[in-house]
Amino acid sequence: MSSPDGRRHVVIVGGGFAGLGCAQKLADYDDVHVTLIDRNNYHQFQPLLYQVATSQLAGTDIAHSLRDVFADRDNVDVHLAEITGVDTATRTVTSADGGSWSGDVLVLAAGSQPNFFGTPGAAEHAFPLYSLDDATRLRSRILGLFEQVDRDPSLIARGALTIVVVGGGPTGVEVAGALGDMLQVTVPGEYRTLDPTKARICLLDFGDALLKPFSDTAHGYVAKVLEEKGVEMHLGTGVKEVGSGHAVFSDGTVLATRCVVWGGGIKAAAVAADCGLAQGKGGRVDVQRDLTLAGSPGVYVIGDIANIPDQDGTPLPQLGSVALQSGAWAADNIIAGFEGKEVKDFRYKDKGIMAMIGRGAAIAEVGKNHHEIHGQLAHVAWLGVHASLMTGTRDKIEAIIDWGWDRFTKTGGPHVLDRGDVAEIDWDDDPTVSASVPASGPQAAGTVA
Ligand SMILES: Cc1cc2nc3c(=O)[nH]c(=O)nc-3n(C[C@H](O)[C@H](O)[C@H](O)COP(=O)(O)OP(=O)(O)OC[C@H]3O[C@@H](n4cnc5c(N)ncnc54)[C@H](O)[C@@H]3O)c2cc1C
């Protein structure tokens, strides 16, 4: 189990907020050897994926090489591998290509994946936003549609400028607001023939308010800002089918669209189910308060993939702050275990929540009393918090320059169409919608729009 040089060996699966936080803390202990395994060679900053998808930031601003993070730490090895097998009894993980790693301690921090809740066609045709790959695909689909409308404006009648955003949580609201800014502010300067008034952004949520965890005042503020940005809000409404060229809403509306963005929910990473780990709410792995798996000494499960109980037993939300703190806490417990000291139950420090709605508009709950702020101040707070959480100094500087550029100019950011696989569209592949459908404007339930 111990590494060849006799040091205690910790194997970590996943270099997200949780796994990276754990590895960074353990790296300070010279008598511990860490093997960090991820299917990507980079750490990605998920809260900013929507900014890559809407061309505000470049992909390299939010992804940082894991090898670079630990370049000056000779007690941390990074491996690129997709883990497909977990043996909790021997604390061993295996990859499909034959790799095998065993540790004195195993830490599972493999995060989440999109949950389409069995919605027909969603997995095939919708655009989730959970990885850098998802973000660049979505960016290319959006820009590809603009290019095609530039060539042939009649495609607007076939849904080329209709974007459906599923889910009124932070992901859906942030994407919808950024799309509104894109269409109203940055795109007209570059696509001069494209008429933004012909575009539709439809934001759907089954609930009765967007960004539910915030106050009623905040709900009113969010709705007002999004309306100003041209976003149509469809509350009490979900999507019951997604096709290559249409979406069907739960109220029966059929909409011609080539871009359905999925912010409708997440579930635990595939490794939880594939490896037979006992799953609780949302497919997440139930853990004890000290972040270990019951009956499996030396196995920690942290971040989004885990159902981590709060002090009163309720599972903590899947948030970057929970993931980061659980990673650091697991590292402390691992060291305590090696030193024969008592391990401690995880205590989450809730520092508040925040969400961006678009240029100059954000909401945040800050401080011990969760004081709520809106507008420019919240926008600045959001920028500060997110910049401080980014991994490398260079990433922080580049992101701040891109944000400043985006804020004070009307030019677009990196409008890079680099994914030909999603940019080109076969406009005759979906018989559900015909070429004669009306172009835009809110439609009555049950119509083809
Ligand atoms: C679009 C979006 C916006 C968000 N906005 C916010 C926000 O504003 N504030 C906030 O607090 N939280 C936000 N979150 C949530 C936050 O990003 C997550 O809670 C956090 O990333 C969880 O960290 P994690 O380390 O558990 O998982 P992840 O960050 O998902 O990392 C998991 C890692 O495991 C790797 N992995 C998965 N499976 C395998 C495998 N089989 N083999 C090898 N490697 C594997 C993945 O490649 C990944 O690097 C957002 C999430 C999304 C998707």
The ligand as a Gaussian input file, in Angstrom:
#p B3LYP/6-31G(d) Opt

LIG

0 1
 C      -22.335000      25.203000     -14.548000
 C      -22.044000      25.117000     -13.068000
 C      -22.025000      26.272000     -12.291000
 C      -21.752000      26.204000     -10.926000
 N      -21.724000      27.354000     -10.188000
 C      -21.394000      27.302000      -8.878000
 C      -21.280000      28.486000      -8.109000
 O      -21.488000      29.601000      -8.615000
 N      -20.911000      28.374000      -6.797000
 C      -20.654000      27.156000      -6.220000
 O      -20.316000      27.095000      -5.033000
 N      -20.778000      26.017000      -6.921000
 C      -21.129000      26.060000      -8.233000
 N      -21.229000      24.905000      -8.950000
 C      -21.018000      23.622000      -8.264000
 C      -19.541000      23.318000      -8.140000
 O      -18.874000      23.536000      -9.354000
 C      -19.399000      21.872000      -7.694000
 O      -20.067000      21.727000      -6.465000
 C      -17.948000      21.477000      -7.537000
 O      -17.275000      21.548000      -8.772000
 C      -17.832000      20.053000      -6.992000
 O      -16.492000      19.742000      -6.857000
 P      -16.024000      18.225000      -6.926000
 O      -14.551000      18.251000      -6.758000
 O      -16.837000      17.405000      -6.019000
 O      -16.395000      17.747000      -8.383000
 P      -15.868000      18.275000      -9.791000
 O      -15.454000      19.687000      -9.713000
 O      -16.938000      17.903000     -10.755000
 O      -14.569000      17.395000     -10.054000
 C      -14.673000      16.024000     -10.287000
 C      -13.429000      15.590000     -11.029000
 O      -13.443000      14.176000     -11.141000
 C      -13.045000      13.788000     -12.432000
 N      -13.652000      12.475000     -12.690000
 C      -14.968000      12.146000     -12.697000
 N      -15.125000      10.832000     -12.932000
 C      -13.884000      10.317000     -13.072000
 C      -13.401000       9.005000     -13.339000
 N      -14.220000       7.958000     -13.487000
 N      -12.060000       8.824000     -13.443000
 C      -11.209000       9.870000     -13.301000
 N      -11.618000      11.134000     -13.047000
 C      -12.941000      11.360000     -12.920000
 C      -13.592000      14.890000     -13.324000
 O      -12.870000      14.953000     -14.541000
 C      -13.371000      16.124000     -12.447000
 O      -12.121000      16.712000     -12.675000
 C      -21.502000      24.948000     -10.322000
 C      -21.521000      23.780000     -11.099000
 C      -21.785000      23.859000     -12.448000
 C      -21.783000      22.615000     -13.282000

